[in-house]
Amino acid sequence: MVAQVQTPPTYSPEEYLALEIASETRNEYIHGEIVPMAGGMPNHNQIALNLAGSLNFLLRRQPYRVFISDQRLWIAQPGISTYPDVMVVQGDLIYQEGRQDTITNPVLIIEVLSKSTGNYDQGEKFTFYRTIPTFQEYVLVDQYSHHVQQYAKTGVKKWDFQEYDSLADEVRFASLSLAIALTDIYDKVDLEIQDCETLKN
């Protein structure tokens, strides 16, 4: 007897949002499927907090808003809902139609890489993000080593790439005209701590 492969159920964006509001955990919405998000390790959370806190301070009294991972982002063209680790919006918030809890217009997105999501964040997810008209900069931060990757938009379908791997470096955010030192990004981060996935290998 041939085993039947079950196809995951699909949902409309409205069905997803109704379920998400009632859910005790966060879930992404990708092409009709609801995908549970893994919980972050302490290093992951510390890096996101360091970045969001630094950005919020440096952008005080300026027309920018800084959000961390509980803020939902809607990407209309592929039909994706997700929760980036850090987002910055310039000017007024633009909401998903009919919503006041889901934004659509980040200028900067930062993701802290994990073993389970690193390839997705660097590949398909970046493709999704590039469909956002306001999106200008993407920063990927490794939680296992001092390593930051930065993509800054320079024109239509043109992106400049920069890497940082020394604590003496500063990440210069092209979309915001400011810089954050790697020593601040990795403050209180213990690179000796391994996550559960690493310990299994």
C-alpha positions in Angstrom: 0.0 0.0 0.0 1.4 3.4 -1.0 1.4 5.9 1.8 -0.7 9.0 1.2 1.2 12.3 1.4 -1.0 14.8 3.2 -1.1 18.3 1.7 -1.0 21.1 4.3 -4.3 23.0 4.5 -4.4 26.4 2.9 -6.1 29.5 4.3 -7.1 32.9 3.0 -5.3 36.0 4.5 -8.5 36.7 6.4 -8.7 33.2 7.9 -5.0 33.4 8.8 -5.4 36.7 10.6 -8.4 35.4 12.6 -6.5 32.4 13.7 -3.3 34.4 14.4 -5.1 36.9 16.7 -6.4 34.0 18.8 -3.0 32.1 18.7 -0.7 31.9 21.7 2.3 31.6 19.3 3.4 33.5 16.3 2.9 32.1 12.8 4.0 33.2 9.3 1.6 33.1 6.4 3.3 31.9 3.2 1.3 31.3 0.0 -1.8 30.2 1.9 0.0 28.1 4.4 0.4 28.9 8.1 3.9 28.2 9.3 4.8 28.2 13.0 7.8 30.3 14.0 10.5 28.9 16.2 11.2 30.6 19.5 14.4 32.7 19.7 17.5 31.7 21.8 18.9 34.3 24.2 21.7 35.4 21.8 19.1 35.9 19.1 16.9 38.0 21.3 19.9 40.0 22.7 21.1 40.9 19.3 17.7 42.0 18.2 17.2 44.0 21.3 20.7 45.7 21.0 19.9 46.7 17.4 16.4 47.9 18.1 17.4 49.8 21.2 20.4 51.5 19.4 18.3 52.4 16.4 15.4 53.8 18.5 17.9 56.0 20.5 19.8 57.2 17.4 16.5 58.0 15.6 14.8 59.8 18.5 12.8 62.9 17.5 13.2 61.9 13.8 10.5 60.7 11.5 11.2 57.0 11.9 9.6 54.2 13.8 11.5 51.1 15.1 9.7 47.8 15.6 10.8 44.5 16.9 9.6 40.9 16.3 6.0 41.2 17.5 5.1 43.6 14.7 3.5 41.8 11.7 4.5 42.8 8.2 2.2 42.2 5.1 3.9 41.7 1.7 1.1 42.1 -0.8 2.5 40.9 -4.1 3.4 37.3 -3.0 0.8 37.3 -0.2 3.1 36.9 2.8 2.7 37.8 6.5 5.8 37.6 8.6 7.5 39.0 11.7 11.0 40.4 11.0 13.3 40.7 13.9 13.7 44.5 13.5 12.0 46.9 11.1 12.3 50.6 10.6 9.6 52.7 8.9 10.2 56.2 7.6 7.3 58.6 7.9 3.7 57.5 8.4 2.7 53.9 8.9 0.9 52.3 5.9 -1.3 49.5 7.1 -2.6 46.4 5.3 -6.0 47.2 3.9 -8.7 46.8 6.6 -6.1 46.3 9.4 -4.5 48.5 12.1 -2.1 45.9 13.4 -0.1 45.0 10.2 2.2 47.3 8.5 3.4 47.3 4.9 6.1 50.0 4.4 9.5 49.3 6.1 12.6 51.0 4.7 15.0 48.7 6.7 14.7 45.1 7.8 17.1 43.2 10.0 17.0 39.5 10.6 19.1 37.6 13.1 20.2 34.3 11.5 19.5 30.9 13.1 20.4 27.4 12.0 16.8 26.7 11.1 15.9 29.9 9.2 19.3 31.2 7.9 19.0 29.8 4.4 15.4 31.1 4.1 16.3 34.5 5.4 19.1 34.9 3.0 17.3 33.5 0.0 13.5 33.3 -0.6 12.6 35.7 2.2 14.9 38.4 0.8 13.2 37.8 -2.6 9.9 38.5 -0.9 11.2 41.6 0.8 12.5 43.1 -2.4 8.9 43.3 -3.7 8.1 46.0 -1.0 8.3 49.4 -2.7 9.7 51.2 0.3 12.3 48.6 1.1 15.9 50.0 0.9 18.1 48.0 3.1 18.5 44.4 4.4 20.9 43.4 7.3 21.6 39.9 8.3 23.3 39.3 11.7 24.9 36.0 12.6 24.2 34.9 16.2 27.1 32.4 16.3 30.0 34.6 15.2 30.8 38.3 14.7 29.5 38.5 11.2 27.0 40.9 9.6 25.9 41.0 6.0 24.3 44.2 4.5 22.4 44.8 1.3 21.7 48.4 0.3 19.5 49.3 -2.6 21.3 51.5 -5.2 18.9 51.5 -8.1 16.1 49.4 -9.8 17.1 45.8 -9.1 20.6 46.9 -8.0 21.9 46.2 -4.5 25.3 46.9 -2.9 26.7 44.2 -0.6 29.0 44.7 2.4 30.3 42.3 5.1 31.5 43.1 8.6 33.4 40.5 10.7 35.5 42.5 13.2 34.4 44.1 16.5 36.3 47.2 15.3 33.8 47.6 12.4 30.8 49.8 12.3 27.7 48.9 10.2 26.8 52.1 8.3 23.1 52.0 7.5 22.7 53.6 4.1 19.0 54.1 4.4 19.3 56.0 7.8 22.6 57.8 7.6 23.9 56.4 10.9 26.2 53.7 12.1 26.2 51.1 14.9 29.4 49.4 16.1 29.7 45.7 16.1 30.6 45.9 19.8 27.2 47.4 20.5 25.4 44.9 18.2 27.1 42.0 20.1 27.0 43.5 23.6 26.1 40.8 26.2 26.1 38.1 23.5 27.9 34.9 24.6 29.1 33.2 21.4 30.2 30.2 23.5 26.5 29.3 24.0 25.2 26.9 21.4 21.6 26.5 20.4 19.6 23.3 20.7 20.0 22.4 17.0 23.8 22.7 17.3 23.9 20.5 20.4 22.1 17.7 18.5 24.8 17.5 15.8 
